[in-house]
Amino acid sequence: LYYLTVYNEAYDMPAMPGEEVRDGIIKGLYPFKTVRPDGAKLEVQILGSGVILNEALRAQKLLAEKYGIASTVY
């Protein structure tokens, strides 16, 4: 397995959301944040890792505020 990073930006590493996600962190996938606007009829899952996590959280906020779509960022 090879991993090449061609882009990087400085960002603060988020805190672990809770002890209950420890196994998911070790396995590589865990629910980081869920947003469910009132009356949401649609729900999506958003995957993010590393520097793209901040963009995934921005997408989650946009989906909730502008379109009323629920989502979970993993």
PDB file of N, H, CA, C and O in Angstrom:
ATOM      1  N   LEU A   1       0.860  -1.180   0.000  1.00  0.00           N
ATOM      2  CA  LEU A   1       0.000   0.000   0.000  1.00  0.00           C
ATOM      3  C   LEU A   1       0.897   1.231   0.000  1.00  0.00           C
ATOM      4  O   LEU A   1       1.798   1.353   0.830  1.00  0.00           O
ATOM      5  N   TYR A   2       0.648   2.135  -0.929  1.00  0.00           N
ATOM      6  H   TYR A   2      -0.084   2.036  -1.603  1.00  0.00           H
ATOM      7  CA  TYR A   2       1.381   3.393  -1.005  1.00  0.00           C
ATOM      8  C   TYR A   2       0.396   4.539  -0.852  1.00  0.00           C
ATOM      9  O   TYR A   2      -0.725   4.483  -1.358  1.00  0.00           O
ATOM     10  N   TYR A   3       0.824   5.568  -0.155  1.00  0.00           N
ATOM     11  H   TYR A   3       1.734   5.613   0.255  1.00  0.00           H
ATOM     12  CA  TYR A   3      -0.023   6.738   0.052  1.00  0.00           C
ATOM     13  C   TYR A   3       0.820   7.961  -0.247  1.00  0.00           C
ATOM     14  O   TYR A   3       1.872   8.157   0.361  1.00  0.00           O
ATOM     15  N   LEU A   4       0.371   8.776  -1.169  1.00  0.00           N
ATOM     16  H   LEU A   4      -0.483   8.617  -1.663  1.00  0.00           H
ATOM     17  CA  LEU A   4       1.101   9.965  -1.574  1.00  0.00           C
ATOM     18  C   LEU A   4       0.234  11.186  -1.313  1.00  0.00           C
ATOM     19  O   LEU A   4      -0.897  11.263  -1.792  1.00  0.00           O
ATOM     20  N   THR A   5       0.755  12.131  -0.564  1.00  0.00           N
ATOM     21  H   THR A   5       1.674  12.069  -0.175  1.00  0.00           H
ATOM     22  CA  THR A   5       0.050  13.377  -0.314  1.00  0.00           C
ATOM     23  C   THR A   5       0.631  14.441  -1.226  1.00  0.00           C
ATOM     24  O   THR A   5       1.831  14.714  -1.183  1.00  0.00           O
ATOM     25  N   VAL A   6      -0.217  15.043  -2.051  1.00  0.00           N
ATOM     26  H   VAL A   6      -1.192  14.821  -2.085  1.00  0.00           H
ATOM     27  CA  VAL A   6       0.260  16.080  -2.954  1.00  0.00           C
ATOM     28  C   VAL A   6      -0.254  17.462  -2.555  1.00  0.00           C
ATOM     29  O   VAL A   6       0.096  18.464  -3.180  1.00  0.00           O
ATOM     30  N   TYR A   7      -1.074  17.511  -1.527  1.00  0.00           N
ATOM     31  H   TYR A   7      -1.358  16.698  -1.020  1.00  0.00           H
ATOM     32  CA  TYR A   7      -1.603  18.776  -1.049  1.00  0.00           C
ATOM     33  C   TYR A   7      -1.796  18.664   0.457  1.00  0.00           C
ATOM     34  O   TYR A   7      -2.170  17.608   0.969  1.00  0.00           O
ATOM     35  N   ASN A   8      -1.543  19.741   1.145  1.00  0.00           N
ATOM     36  H   ASN A   8      -1.240  20.598   0.729  1.00  0.00           H
ATOM     37  CA  ASN A   8      -1.736  19.736   2.588  1.00  0.00           C
ATOM     38  C   ASN A   8      -2.013  21.159   3.043  1.00  0.00           C
ATOM     39  O   ASN A   8      -1.571  22.114   2.403  1.00  0.00           O
ATOM     40  N   GLU A   9      -2.720  21.305   4.110  1.00  0.00           N
ATOM     41  H   GLU A   9      -3.079  20.530   4.630  1.00  0.00           H
ATOM     42  CA  GLU A   9      -2.961  22.610   4.715  1.00  0.00           C
ATOM     43  C   GLU A   9      -2.924  22.451   6.224  1.00  0.00           C
ATOM     44  O   GLU A   9      -3.192  21.374   6.755  1.00  0.00           O
ATOM     45  N   ALA A  10      -2.590  23.532   6.905  1.00  0.00           N
ATOM     46  H   ALA A  10      -2.372  24.407   6.474  1.00  0.00           H
ATOM     47  CA  ALA A  10      -2.533  23.500   8.363  1.00  0.00           C
ATOM     48  C   ALA A  10      -3.961  23.571   8.917  1.00  0.00           C
ATOM     49  O   ALA A  10      -4.743  24.432   8.516  1.00  0.00           O
ATOM     50  N   TYR A  11      -4.289  22.682   9.821  1.00  0.00           N
ATOM     51  H   TYR A  11      -3.654  21.982  10.147  1.00  0.00           H
ATOM     52  CA  TYR A  11      -5.595  22.709  10.464  1.00  0.00           C
ATOM     53  C   TYR A  11      -5.467  22.044  11.827  1.00  0.00           C
ATOM     54  O   TYR A  11      -4.597  21.201  12.046  1.00  0.00           O
ATOM     55  N   ASP A  12      -6.347  22.436  12.732  1.00  0.00           N
ATOM     56  H   ASP A  12      -7.054  23.120  12.555  1.00  0.00           H
ATOM     57  CA  ASP A  12      -6.355  21.842  14.064  1.00  0.00           C
ATOM     58  C   ASP A  12      -7.006  20.476  13.999  1.00  0.00           C
ATOM     59  O   ASP A  12      -8.073  20.313  13.407  1.00  0.00           O
ATOM     60  N   MET A  13      -6.370  19.507  14.601  1.00  0.00           N
ATOM     61  H   MET A  13      -5.503  19.639  15.082  1.00  0.00           H
ATOM     62  CA  MET A  13      -6.923  18.161  14.661  1.00  0.00           C
ATOM     63  C   MET A  13      -8.112  18.179  15.612  1.00  0.00           C
ATOM     64  O   MET A  13      -7.978  18.628  16.751  1.00  0.00           O
ATOM     65  N   PRO A  14      -9.289  17.695  15.166  1.00  0.00           N
ATOM     66  CA  PRO A  14     -10.455  17.707  16.057  1.00  0.00           C
ATOM     67  C   PRO A  14     -10.284  16.720  17.207  1.00  0.00           C
ATOM     68  O   PRO A  14      -9.590  15.710  17.087  1.00  0.00           O
ATOM     69  N   ALA A  15     -10.926  17.033  18.305  1.00  0.00           N
ATOM     70  H   ALA A  15     -11.490  17.853  18.402  1.00  0.00           H
ATOM     71  CA  ALA A  15     -10.892  16.143  19.465  1.00  0.00           C
ATOM     72  C   ALA A  15     -11.711  14.887  19.179  1.00  0.00           C
ATOM     73  O   ALA A  15     -12.642  14.921  18.374  1.00  0.00           O
ATOM     74  N   MET A  16     -11.373  13.797  19.825  1.00  0.00           N
ATOM     75  H   MET A  16     -10.617  13.769  20.479  1.00  0.00           H
ATOM     76  CA  MET A  16     -12.146  12.571  19.686  1.00  0.00           C
ATOM     77  C   MET A  16     -13.558  12.844  20.218  1.00  0.00           C
ATOM     78  O   MET A  16     -13.703  13.315  21.347  1.00  0.00           O
ATOM     79  N   PRO A  17     -14.607  12.556  19.422  1.00  0.00           N
ATOM     80  CA  PRO A  17     -15.969  12.897  19.823  1.00  0.00           C
ATOM     81  C   PRO A  17     -16.432  12.224  21.121  1.00  0.00           C
ATOM     82  O   PRO A  17     -17.290  12.765  21.818  1.00  0.00           O
ATOM     83  N   GLY A  18     -15.890  11.084  21.446  1.00  0.00           N
ATOM     84  H   GLY A  18     -15.193  10.645  20.880  1.00  0.00           H
ATOM     85  CA  GLY A  18     -16.259  10.386  22.668  1.00  0.00           C
ATOM     86  C   GLY A  18     -15.566   9.038  22.719  1.00  0.00           C
ATOM     87  O   GLY A  18     -15.109   8.519  21.700  1.00  0.00           O
ATOM     88  N   GLU A  19     -15.495   8.492  23.891  1.00  0.00           N
ATOM     89  H   GLU A  19     -15.866   8.913  24.718  1.00  0.00           H
ATOM     90  CA  GLU A  19     -14.807   7.214  24.091  1.00  0.00           C
ATOM     91  C   GLU A  19     -15.456   6.079  23.287  1.00  0.00           C
ATOM     92  O   GLU A  19     -14.790   5.101  22.947  1.00  0.00           O
ATOM     93  N   GLU A  20     -16.751   6.209  22.987  1.00  0.00           N
ATOM     94  H   GLU A  20     -17.292   7.003  23.264  1.00  0.00           H
ATOM     95  CA  GLU A  20     -17.471   5.146  22.283  1.00  0.00           C
ATOM     96  C   GLU A  20     -16.993   4.960  20.837  1.00  0.00           C
ATOM     97  O   GLU A  20     -17.323   3.949  20.217  1.00  0.00           O
ATOM     98  N   VAL A  21     -16.233   5.899  20.290  1.00  0.00           N
ATOM     99  H   VAL A  21     -15.965   6.721  20.794  1.00  0.00           H
ATOM    100  CA  VAL A  21     -15.753   5.768  18.909  1.00  0.00           C
ATOM    101  C   VAL A  21     -14.330   5.211  18.815  1.00  0.00           C
ATOM    102  O   VAL A  21     -13.791   5.075  17.717  1.00  0.00           O
ATOM    103  N   ARG A  22     -13.731   4.894  19.941  1.00  0.00           N
ATOM    104  H   ARG A  22     -14.170   5.005  20.833  1.00  0.00           H
ATOM    105  CA  ARG A  22     -12.339   4.413  19.950  1.00  0.00           C
ATOM    106  C   ARG A  22     -12.139   3.217  19.012  1.00  0.00           C
ATOM    107  O   ARG A  22     -11.176   3.202  18.245  1.00  0.00           O
ATOM    108  N   ASP A  23     -13.023   2.222  19.055  1.00  0.00           N
ATOM    109  H   ASP A  23     -13.805   2.235  19.678  1.00  0.00           H
ATOM    110  CA  ASP A  23     -12.883   1.056  18.172  1.00  0.00           C
ATOM    111  C   ASP A  23     -12.996   1.452  16.708  1.00  0.00           C
ATOM    112  O   ASP A  23     -12.269   0.929  15.863  1.00  0.00           O
ATOM    113  N   GLY A  24     -13.902   2.372  16.404  1.00  0.00           N
ATOM    114  H   GLY A  24     -14.492   2.797  17.090  1.00  0.00           H
ATOM    115  CA  GLY A  24     -14.046   2.842  15.029  1.00  0.00           C
ATOM    116  C   GLY A  24     -12.806   3.558  14.537  1.00  0.00           C
ATOM    117  O   GLY A  24     -12.426   3.420  13.375  1.00  0.00           O
ATOM    118  N   ILE A  25     -12.170   4.323  15.414  1.00  0.00           N
ATOM    119  H   ILE A  25     -12.479   4.435  16.359  1.00  0.00           H
ATOM    120  CA  ILE A  25     -10.932   5.012  15.046  1.00  0.00           C
ATOM    121  C   ILE A  25      -9.856   3.988  14.702  1.00  0.00           C
ATOM    122  O   ILE A  25      -9.145   4.140  13.709  1.00  0.00           O
ATOM    123  N   ILE A  26      -9.739   2.973  15.502  1.00  0.00           N
ATOM    124  H   ILE A  26     -10.317   2.849  16.309  1.00  0.00           H
ATOM    125  CA  ILE A  26      -8.740   1.934  15.258  1.00  0.00           C
ATOM    126  C   ILE A  26      -9.047   1.191  13.959  1.00  0.00           C
ATOM    127  O   ILE A  26      -8.133   0.867  13.201  1.00  0.00           O
ATOM    128  N   LYS A  27     -10.320   0.921  13.698  1.00  0.00           N
ATOM    129  H   LYS A  27     -11.063   1.185  14.314  1.00  0.00           H
ATOM    130  CA  LYS A  27     -10.713   0.199  12.483  1.00  0.00           C
ATOM    131  C   LYS A  27     -10.701   1.104  11.248  1.00  0.00           C
ATOM    132  O   LYS A  27     -10.649   0.605  10.124  1.00  0.00           O
ATOM    133  N   GLY A  28     -10.747   2.411  11.435  1.00  0.00           N
ATOM    134  H   GLY A  28     -10.789   2.817  12.348  1.00  0.00           H
ATOM    135  CA  GLY A  28     -10.633   3.328  10.310  1.00  0.00           C
ATOM    136  C   GLY A  28     -11.882   4.079   9.912  1.00  0.00           C
ATOM    137  O   GLY A  28     -11.809   4.918   9.014  1.00  0.00           O
ATOM    138  N   LEU A  29     -13.033   3.826  10.529  1.00  0.00           N
ATOM    139  H   LEU A  29     -13.093   3.144  11.258  1.00  0.00           H
ATOM    140  CA  LEU A  29     -14.254   4.547  10.181  1.00  0.00           C
ATOM    141  C   LEU A  29     -15.141   4.664  11.413  1.00  0.00           C
ATOM    142  O   LEU A  29     -15.378   3.684  12.119  1.00  0.00           O
ATOM    143  N   TYR A  30     -15.625   5.871  11.659  1.00  0.00           N
ATOM    144  H   TYR A  30     -15.432   6.667  11.085  1.00  0.00           H
ATOM    145  CA  TYR A  30     -16.531   6.088  12.782  1.00  0.00           C
ATOM    146  C   TYR A  30     -17.372   7.328  12.504  1.00  0.00           C
ATOM    147  O   TYR A  30     -16.930   8.227  11.790  1.00  0.00           O
ATOM    148  N   PRO A  31     -18.579   7.385  13.061  1.00  0.00           N
ATOM    149  CA  PRO A  31     -19.405   8.576  12.874  1.00  0.00           C
ATOM    150  C   PRO A  31     -18.826   9.737  13.683  1.00  0.00           C
ATOM    151  O   PRO A  31     -18.731   9.662  14.908  1.00  0.00           O
ATOM    152  N   PHE A  32     -18.442  10.807  12.992  1.00  0.00           N
ATOM    153  H   PHE A  32     -18.519  10.868  11.997  1.00  0.00           H
ATOM    154  CA  PHE A  32     -17.830  11.961  13.652  1.00  0.00           C
ATOM    155  C   PHE A  32     -18.877  12.955  14.130  1.00  0.00           C
ATOM    156  O   PHE A  32     -18.824  13.427  15.266  1.00  0.00           O
ATOM    157  N   LYS A  33     -19.842  13.276  13.243  1.00  0.00           N
ATOM    158  H   LYS A  33     -19.885  12.893  12.320  1.00  0.00           H
ATOM    159  CA  LYS A  33     -20.860  14.262  13.610  1.00  0.00           C
ATOM    160  C   LYS A  33     -22.128  14.005  12.801  1.00  0.00           C
ATOM    161  O   LYS A  33     -22.066  13.782  11.592  1.00  0.00           O
ATOM    162  N   THR A  34     -23.273  14.036  13.472  1.00  0.00           N
ATOM    163  H   THR A  34     -23.323  14.217  14.455  1.00  0.00           H
ATOM    164  CA  THR A  34     -24.568  13.878  12.812  1.00  0.00           C
ATOM    165  C   THR A  34     -25.376  15.155  12.992  1.00  0.00           C
ATOM    166  O   THR A  34     -25.418  15.727  14.081  1.00  0.00           O
ATOM    167  N   VAL A  35     -26.014  15.596  11.916  1.00  0.00           N
ATOM    168  H   VAL A  35     -25.980  15.131  11.031  1.00  0.00           H
ATOM    169  CA  VAL A  35     -26.886  16.780  11.949  1.00  0.00           C
ATOM    170  C   VAL A  35     -28.222  16.379  11.344  1.00  0.00           C
ATOM    171  O   VAL A  35     -28.273  15.841  10.238  1.00  0.00           O
ATOM    172  N   ARG A  36     -29.316  16.643  12.077  1.00  0.00           N
ATOM    173  H   ARG A  36     -29.275  17.080  12.975  1.00  0.00           H
ATOM    174  CA  ARG A  36     -30.664  16.334  11.594  1.00  0.00           C
ATOM    175  C   ARG A  36     -31.549  17.573  11.757  1.00  0.00           C
ATOM    176  O   ARG A  36     -32.107  17.804  12.829  1.00  0.00           O
ATOM    177  N   PRO A  37     -31.672  18.362  10.697  1.00  0.00           N
ATOM    178  CA  PRO A  37     -32.559  19.531  10.790  1.00  0.00           C
ATOM    179  C   PRO A  37     -34.009  19.093  10.991  1.00  0.00           C
ATOM    180  O   PRO A  37     -34.404  18.014  10.551  1.00  0.00           O
ATOM    181  N   ASP A  38     -34.784  19.922  11.646  1.00  0.00           N
ATOM    182  H   ASP A  38     -34.462  20.800  12.003  1.00  0.00           H
ATOM    183  CA  ASP A  38     -36.207  19.626  11.838  1.00  0.00           C
ATOM    184  C   ASP A  38     -36.880  19.436  10.489  1.00  0.00           C
ATOM    185  O   ASP A  38     -36.704  20.252   9.584  1.00  0.00           O
ATOM    186  N   GLY A  39     -37.644  18.369  10.351  1.00  0.00           N
ATOM    187  H   GLY A  39     -37.786  17.706  11.086  1.00  0.00           H
ATOM    188  CA  GLY A  39     -38.397  18.107   9.134  1.00  0.00           C
ATOM    189  C   GLY A  39     -37.581  17.534   7.983  1.00  0.00           C
ATOM    190  O   GLY A  39     -38.083  17.444   6.862  1.00  0.00           O
ATOM    191  N   ALA A  40     -36.339  17.146   8.233  1.00  0.00           N
ATOM    192  H   ALA A  40     -35.932  17.219   9.143  1.00  0.00           H
ATOM    193  CA  ALA A  40     -35.501  16.595   7.158  1.00  0.00           C
ATOM    194  C   ALA A  40     -36.120  15.315   6.608  1.00  0.00           C
ATOM    195  O   ALA A  40     -36.475  14.412   7.365  1.00  0.00           O
ATOM    196  N   LYS A  41     -36.247  15.245   5.291  1.00  0.00           N
ATOM    197  H   LYS A  41     -35.958  15.979   4.676  1.00  0.00           H
ATOM    198  CA  LYS A  41     -36.796  14.066   4.634  1.00  0.00           C
ATOM    199  C   LYS A  41     -35.720  13.234   3.958  1.00  0.00           C
ATOM    200  O   LYS A  41     -35.938  12.068   3.631  1.00  0.00           O
ATOM    201  N   LEU A  42     -34.569  13.832   3.753  1.00  0.00           N
ATOM    202  H   LEU A  42     -34.391  14.780   4.019  1.00  0.00           H
ATOM    203  CA  LEU A  42     -33.458  13.138   3.113  1.00  0.00           C
ATOM    204  C   LEU A  42     -32.276  13.073   4.077  1.00  0.00           C
ATOM    205  O   LEU A  42     -32.110  13.934   4.940  1.00  0.00           O
ATOM    206  N   GLU A  43     -31.462  12.036   3.911  1.00  0.00           N
ATOM    207  H   GLU A  43     -31.597  11.337   3.209  1.00  0.00           H
ATOM    208  CA  GLU A  43     -30.266  11.896   4.741  1.00  0.00           C
ATOM    209  C   GLU A  43     -29.139  11.324   3.891  1.00  0.00           C
ATOM    210  O   GLU A  43     -29.346  10.393   3.112  1.00  0.00           O
ATOM    211  N   VAL A  44     -27.947  11.889   4.048  1.00  0.00           N
ATOM    212  H   VAL A  44     -27.779  12.645   4.681  1.00  0.00           H
ATOM    213  CA  VAL A  44     -26.773  11.417   3.312  1.00  0.00           C
ATOM    214  C   VAL A  44     -25.645  11.106   4.278  1.00  0.00           C
ATOM    215  O   VAL A  44     -25.639  11.566   5.420  1.00  0.00           O
ATOM    216  N   GLN A  45     -24.696  10.321   3.805  1.00  0.00           N
ATOM    217  H   GLN A  45     -24.701   9.948   2.877  1.00  0.00           H
ATOM    218  CA  GLN A  45     -23.481  10.030   4.554  1.00  0.00           C
ATOM    219  C   GLN A  45     -22.331  10.689   3.809  1.00  0.00           C
ATOM    220  O   GLN A  45     -22.243  10.604   2.584  1.00  0.00           O
ATOM    221  N   ILE A  46     -21.453  11.343   4.553  1.00  0.00           N
ATOM    222  H   ILE A  46     -21.524  11.412   5.548  1.00  0.00           H
ATOM    223  CA  ILE A  46     -20.321  12.056   3.980  1.00  0.00           C
ATOM    224  C   ILE A  46     -19.046  11.464   4.574  1.00  0.00           C
ATOM    225  O   ILE A  46     -18.910  11.370   5.794  1.00  0.00           O
ATOM    226  N   LEU A  47     -18.123  11.070   3.721  1.00  0.00           N
ATOM    227  H   LEU A  47     -18.233  11.146   2.730  1.00  0.00           H
ATOM    228  CA  LEU A  47     -16.856  10.503   4.181  1.00  0.00           C
ATOM    229  C   LEU A  47     -15.766  11.555   4.067  1.00  0.00           C
ATOM    230  O   LEU A  47     -15.638  12.223   3.041  1.00  0.00           O
ATOM    231  N   GLY A  48     -14.982  11.697   5.129  1.00  0.00           N
ATOM    232  H   GLY A  48     -15.086  11.154   5.962  1.00  0.00           H
ATOM    233  CA  GLY A  48     -13.878  12.653   5.109  1.00  0.00           C
ATOM    234  C   GLY A  48     -12.734  12.159   5.962  1.00  0.00           C
ATOM    235  O   GLY A  48     -12.937  11.487   6.973  1.00  0.00           O
ATOM    236  N   SER A  49     -11.526  12.501   5.544  1.00  0.00           N
ATOM    237  H   SER A  49     -11.361  13.047   4.723  1.00  0.00           H
ATOM    238  CA  SER A  49     -10.342  12.091   6.281  1.00  0.00           C
ATOM    239  C   SER A  49      -9.244  13.117   6.054  1.00  0.00           C
ATOM    240  O   SER A  49      -9.114  13.662   4.957  1.00  0.00           O
ATOM    241  N   GLY A  50      -8.464  13.378   7.077  1.00  0.00           N
ATOM    242  H   GLY A  50      -8.570  12.935   7.967  1.00  0.00           H
ATOM    243  CA  GLY A  50      -7.360  14.324   6.924  1.00  0.00           C
ATOM    244  C   GLY A  50      -7.858  15.728   6.655  1.00  0.00           C
ATOM    245  O   GLY A  50      -8.830  16.181   7.260  1.00  0.00           O
ATOM    246  N   VAL A  51      -7.178  16.422   5.734  1.00  0.00           N
ATOM    247  H   VAL A  51      -6.389  16.054   5.243  1.00  0.00           H
ATOM    248  CA  VAL A  51      -7.516  17.826   5.491  1.00  0.00           C
ATOM    249  C   VAL A  51      -8.906  18.000   4.884  1.00  0.00           C
ATOM    250  O   VAL A  51      -9.495  19.073   5.019  1.00  0.00           O
ATOM    251  N   ILE A  52      -9.445  16.983   4.223  1.00  0.00           N
ATOM    252  H   ILE A  52      -8.967  16.112   4.113  1.00  0.00           H
ATOM    253  CA  ILE A  52     -10.768  17.109   3.611  1.00  0.00           C
ATOM    254  C   ILE A  52     -11.886  17.059   4.660  1.00  0.00           C
ATOM    255  O   ILE A  52     -13.031  17.386   4.347  1.00  0.00           O
ATOM    256  N   LEU A  53     -11.577  16.659   5.894  1.00  0.00           N
ATOM    257  H   LEU A  53     -10.647  16.394   6.148  1.00  0.00           H
ATOM    258  CA  LEU A  53     -12.600  16.593   6.940  1.00  0.00           C
ATOM    259  C   LEU A  53     -13.265  17.945   7.153  1.00  0.00           C
ATOM    260  O   LEU A  53     -14.483  18.015   7.318  1.00  0.00           O
ATOM    261  N   ASN A  54     -12.482  19.016   7.151  1.00  0.00           N
ATOM    262  H   ASN A  54     -11.493  18.958   7.016  1.00  0.00           H
ATOM    263  CA  ASN A  54     -13.068  20.348   7.334  1.00  0.00           C
ATOM    264  C   ASN A  54     -14.047  20.677   6.210  1.00  0.00           C
ATOM    265  O   ASN A  54     -15.086  21.290   6.457  1.00  0.00           O
ATOM    266  N   GLU A  55     -13.730  20.278   4.986  1.00  0.00           N
ATOM    267  H   GLU A  55     -12.887  19.780   4.786  1.00  0.00           H
ATOM    268  CA  GLU A  55     -14.638  20.514   3.859  1.00  0.00           C
ATOM    269  C   GLU A  55     -15.895  19.657   3.986  1.00  0.00           C
ATOM    270  O   GLU A  55     -16.986  20.101   3.630  1.00  0.00           O
ATOM    271  N   ALA A  56     -15.750  18.439   4.487  1.00  0.00           N
ATOM    272  H   ALA A  56     -14.863  18.078   4.776  1.00  0.00           H
ATOM    273  CA  ALA A  56     -16.907  17.577   4.701  1.00  0.00           C
ATOM    274  C   ALA A  56     -17.844  18.206   5.735  1.00  0.00           C
ATOM    275  O   ALA A  56     -19.064  18.150   5.578  1.00  0.00           O
ATOM    276  N   LEU A  57     -17.290  18.798   6.777  1.00  0.00           N
ATOM    277  H   LEU A  57     -16.299  18.844   6.905  1.00  0.00           H
ATOM    278  CA  LEU A  57     -18.115  19.457   7.797  1.00  0.00           C
ATOM    279  C   LEU A  57     -18.791  20.707   7.235  1.00  0.00           C
ATOM    280  O   LEU A  57     -19.928  21.010   7.597  1.00  0.00           O
ATOM    281  N   ARG A  58     -18.105  21.432   6.358  1.00  0.00           N
ATOM    282  H   ARG A  58     -17.181  21.186   6.064  1.00  0.00           H
ATOM    283  CA  ARG A  58     -18.726  22.587   5.710  1.00  0.00           C
ATOM    284  C   ARG A  58     -19.876  22.138   4.806  1.00  0.00           C
ATOM    285  O   ARG A  58     -20.927  22.777   4.767  1.00  0.00           O
ATOM    286  N   ALA A  59     -19.673  21.053   4.089  1.00  0.00           N
ATOM    287  H   ALA A  59     -18.819  20.534   4.120  1.00  0.00           H
ATOM    288  CA  ALA A  59     -20.734  20.515   3.232  1.00  0.00           C
ATOM    289  C   ALA A  59     -21.933  20.108   4.074  1.00  0.00           C
ATOM    290  O   ALA A  59     -23.077  20.348   3.686  1.00  0.00           O
ATOM    291  N   GLN A  60     -21.680  19.494   5.223  1.00  0.00           N
ATOM    292  H   GLN A  60     -20.751  19.299   5.538  1.00  0.00           H
ATOM    293  CA  GLN A  60     -22.759  19.084   6.123  1.00  0.00           C
ATOM    294  C   GLN A  60     -23.575  20.286   6.567  1.00  0.00           C
ATOM    295  O   GLN A  60     -24.805  20.242   6.581  1.00  0.00           O
ATOM    296  N   LYS A  61     -22.886  21.356   6.927  1.00  0.00           N
ATOM    297  H   LYS A  61     -21.887  21.391   6.915  1.00  0.00           H
ATOM    298  CA  LYS A  61     -23.558  22.575   7.381  1.00  0.00           C
ATOM    299  C   LYS A  61     -24.396  23.175   6.248  1.00  0.00           C
ATOM    300  O   LYS A  61     -25.537  23.579   6.470  1.00  0.00           O
ATOM    301  N   LEU A  62     -23.843  23.233   5.052  1.00  0.00           N
ATOM    302  H   LEU A  62     -22.916  22.905   4.871  1.00  0.00           H
ATOM    303  CA  LEU A  62     -24.565  23.770   3.899  1.00  0.00           C
ATOM    304  C   LEU A  62     -25.810  22.942   3.590  1.00  0.00           C
ATOM    305  O   LEU A  62     -26.884  23.498   3.359  1.00  0.00           O
ATOM    306  N   LEU A  63     -25.672  21.630   3.585  1.00  0.00           N
ATOM    307  H   LEU A  63     -24.800  21.178   3.772  1.00  0.00           H
ATOM    308  CA  LEU A  63     -26.810  20.753   3.316  1.00  0.00           C
ATOM    309  C   LEU A  63     -27.928  20.965   4.335  1.00  0.00           C
ATOM    310  O   LEU A  63     -29.106  20.985   3.976  1.00  0.00           O
ATOM    311  N   ALA A  64     -27.556  21.122   5.600  1.00  0.00           N
ATOM    312  H   ALA A  64     -26.599  21.106   5.891  1.00  0.00           H
ATOM    313  CA  ALA A  64     -28.557  21.301   6.658  1.00  0.00           C
ATOM    314  C   ALA A  64     -29.226  22.668   6.569  1.00  0.00           C
ATOM    315  O   ALA A  64     -30.452  22.769   6.614  1.00  0.00           O
ATOM    316  N   GLU A  65     -28.412  23.725   6.442  1.00  0.00           N
ATOM    317  H   GLU A  65     -27.417  23.643   6.406  1.00  0.00           H
ATOM    318  CA  GLU A  65     -28.961  25.075   6.509  1.00  0.00           C
ATOM    319  C   GLU A  65     -29.688  25.503   5.239  1.00  0.00           C
ATOM    320  O   GLU A  65     -30.725  26.163   5.308  1.00  0.00           O
ATOM    321  N   LYS A  66     -29.153  25.132   4.088  1.00  0.00           N
ATOM    322  H   LYS A  66     -28.311  24.596   4.032  1.00  0.00           H
ATOM    323  CA  LYS A  66     -29.743  25.601   2.832  1.00  0.00           C
ATOM    324  C   LYS A  66     -30.795  24.653   2.269  1.00  0.00           C
ATOM    325  O   LYS A  66     -31.774  25.090   1.665  1.00  0.00           O
ATOM    326  N   TYR A  67     -30.586  23.342   2.470  1.00  0.00           N
ATOM    327  H   TYR A  67     -29.791  22.986   2.961  1.00  0.00           H
ATOM    328  CA  TYR A  67     -31.469  22.378   1.836  1.00  0.00           C
ATOM    329  C   TYR A  67     -32.270  21.498   2.818  1.00  0.00           C
ATOM    330  O   TYR A  67     -33.120  20.716   2.392  1.00  0.00           O
ATOM    331  N   GLY A  68     -32.000  21.626   4.120  1.00  0.00           N
ATOM    332  H   GLY A  68     -31.310  22.261   4.465  1.00  0.00           H
ATOM    333  CA  GLY A  68     -32.737  20.845   5.111  1.00  0.00           C
ATOM    334  C   GLY A  68     -32.453  19.355   5.051  1.00  0.00           C
ATOM    335  O   GLY A  68     -33.319  18.542   5.374  1.00  0.00           O
ATOM    336  N   ILE A  69     -31.246  18.992   4.641  1.00  0.00           N
ATOM    337  H   ILE A  69     -30.543  19.653   4.379  1.00  0.00           H
ATOM    338  CA  ILE A  69     -30.874  17.575   4.501  1.00  0.00           C
ATOM    339  C   ILE A  69     -30.063  17.135   5.709  1.00  0.00           C
ATOM    340  O   ILE A  69     -29.110  17.805   6.107  1.00  0.00           O
ATOM    341  N   ALA A  70     -30.449  16.007   6.285  1.00  0.00           N
ATOM    342  H   ALA A  70     -31.223  15.464   5.962  1.00  0.00           H
ATOM    343  CA  ALA A  70     -29.716  15.422   7.417  1.00  0.00           C
ATOM    344  C   ALA A  70     -28.477  14.718   6.889  1.00  0.00           C
ATOM    345  O   ALA A  70     -28.446  14.273   5.742  1.00  0.00           O
ATOM    346  N   SER A  71     -27.450  14.620   7.739  1.00  0.00           N
ATOM    347  H   SER A  71     -27.475  14.982   8.671  1.00  0.00           H
ATOM    348  CA  SER A  71     -26.239  13.930   7.308  1.00  0.00           C
ATOM    349  C   SER A  71     -25.404  13.494   8.502  1.00  0.00           C
ATOM    350  O   SER A  71     -25.517  14.020   9.609  1.00  0.00           O
ATOM    351  N   THR A  72     -24.560  12.506   8.221  1.00  0.00           N
ATOM    352  H   THR A  72     -24.468  12.079   7.321  1.00  0.00           H
ATOM    353  CA  THR A  72     -23.553  12.074   9.176  1.00  0.00           C
ATOM    354  C   THR A  72     -22.213  12.126   8.470  1.00  0.00           C
ATOM    355  O   THR A  72     -22.051  11.592   7.373  1.00  0.00           O
ATOM    356  N   VAL A  73     -21.251  12.780   9.116  1.00  0.00           N
ATOM    357  H   VAL A  73     -21.383  13.214  10.007  1.00  0.00           H
ATOM    358  CA  VAL A  73     -19.875  12.801   8.612  1.00  0.00           C
ATOM    359  C   VAL A  73     -19.130  11.667   9.287  1.00  0.00           C
ATOM    360  O   VAL A  73     -19.113  11.563  10.514  1.00  0.00           O
ATOM    361  N   TYR A  74     -18.515  10.819   8.477  1.00  0.00           N
ATOM    362  H   TYR A  74     -18.529  10.904   7.481  1.00  0.00           H
ATOM    363  CA  TYR A  74     -17.694   9.710   8.976  1.00  0.00           C
ATOM    364  C   TYR A  74     -16.246  10.028   8.729  1.00  0.00           C
ATOM    365  O   TYR A  74     -15.372   9.231   9.070  1.00  0.00           O
TER     366      TYR A  74
END
